[in-house]
Amino acid sequence: MRFAAHTIFSASFVNDTRVSVEHPTETIGNDANGRPLIVVQGAFRGGVDQNFIRRREANTEVQDIATYIRGAQTIRFGGRLKPQFTEITDAENFGGTFEFSNLQMFEAARPFVFRVNQGSPHIEYRPSVADAFFQDEVKLRPDFSLLLGVRYDFEAYLHDYNNVGPRVAFAFAPGQKKTSVRGGVGVFYEHLGQGGIQQALMFDGSRTHELIITDPSYPNPFAEGTATVDTPDRYQFAKDFSAGKLIQSSVSLERELSRKTSIAIEYTRLWGVDLFRVRDLNAPLPGTDVRPDTAFLPIIQIESAGRMRSNSLNVTFHAGAGAFKGSAIYTYAKTYNDTPGANASGSLSFRLPANNYDPGAEWGRADFDIRHRFHLAGVLQLPFGFRVGSILELKTGEPYEITTGFDDNGDGDANDRPAGVRRNAGQMPGYGRLDLRLTKVFNTLRPLESPTDKPGKLSINLDLLNALNRANYSQFVGVRSSPLFGRAIAAEQARKIQLAVSYNF
């Protein structure tokens, strides 16, 4: 249910209120019923999928934003309150997973680890969030405006109450206003999301735990004589856990070249500190297979200690007049970090570092580090009423991880890298895709009498998706022990041709 109200108190003061109430439920996957999943590093995944989640939520969101205009000054302020209640049953991997280092080990029935979750997979929690902001935009001169603002973010379970993010921006358009300069800097905060909260509550050392058996028997990991480990694992927040901070600054120059034609250049710098990451505090000591705390297996700590550096340059050309109308954008970007962190939706990555005692060594290309991008989209008018629409996308390849395929340090994860190989050292080939649409519109008679003299229209569209039929690979094997090492195992759709006819009257 949603409610919205736009209230005009006066010519200079308005208020917008929105209230929503949601009650979503979902079920993903099926109970594995004790049947395991089989993972062969760099080769295949088989057996029974281990995802099984039932979720029920009750969410309420109240948002209020006010706008006050006084001469050359515009003030906006408001906030949002989102109380949430979540009830979840997460029986992921309750059937267990066998992991093999390569195909040879699989043929010899010698997995290096067996993992299975046990215990009670049901929890209830309240991941509520709230935020508030204030901004003041004032036109100091006809050609210069300044914006000052501040935002406050609150997220339950963070226990971090000083997330105040100031922002400042300006816009300057001198003379005939054909040239404009814009810039700004602001502080933003990472969102933990429900994934991190759920893991910390579910795997608290007593409710649910993961049983890990190294060098198990196969197919029965609990066969007589097999060395089993009955100590639990645990997820926890660091004592100084806080929201990660992102400091973004940018400056741009835009120039009108002619009527409806312009070019813009923008530089952006993003600096991340105290970003979310995870590591095993109880990983085996270097050179041994002994964990410091023998009462537990992994102790996965969610902490705020990651870093990120990103620089990008954008060049945008826009043509809005003549036979061709469209935009072309070129981007050069370089992004390094030492943690996958959390994505824009707040989903925290639980990928452990290769060396839990030196997480700073993870510094390398970010998973999304793409150096060059070019995007062209537009419409070209042809003779005889034909029209061609096009979307062209070109970009250099993404990085991918290179690993040995073995659990070399005995921490139960086969994420170890060869000596001298940094994180995301692999390089996928470039990407290129051209989509075309040829359109012709015919004026036709109307089948029925009409009060208007406008004719009917018959439109014929011919679409060529991936018109050049380029093989755009989306996944590469980076496991050295795999016979598929360095080869692509997935690609996007090949050329597709479709015809559409529509008649409007």
Secondary structure, DSSP 8 states (H G I E B T S, - for coil): -EEEEEEEEETTEEEEEEEEEE--EEEEE---TT--EEEETTTEEEE----EEEEEEEEEEEEEEEEEEETTEEEEEEEEEE-EEEEEEE-TTSS-EEEESSHHHHHTT--SEEEEEEE--EEEE---EEEEEEEEEEEEETTEEEEEEEEEEEETTS-----EEEEEEEEE--TTSSEEEEEEEEEEE---HHHHHHHHHHTSSSSEEEEEEES--SS-TT-TT--------EEEE-TT----EEEEEEEEEEEEEETTEEEEEEEEEEEEEEEEEEEETT---TTSS--S-TT-S-EEEEEEEEEEEEEEEEEEEEE-SSSEEEEEEEEEEEEEES---B-TT--B-----S-TT-GGGG-EE-TT--SEEEEEEEEEE-GGGEEEEEEEEEE---EE--B-SS-TTSSS------TT--TT-EE---EEEEEEEEEEEEEE--SS--SS---EEEEEEEEEETTT----EEEE--BTTSTTTT-EEEE----EEEEEEEEE-
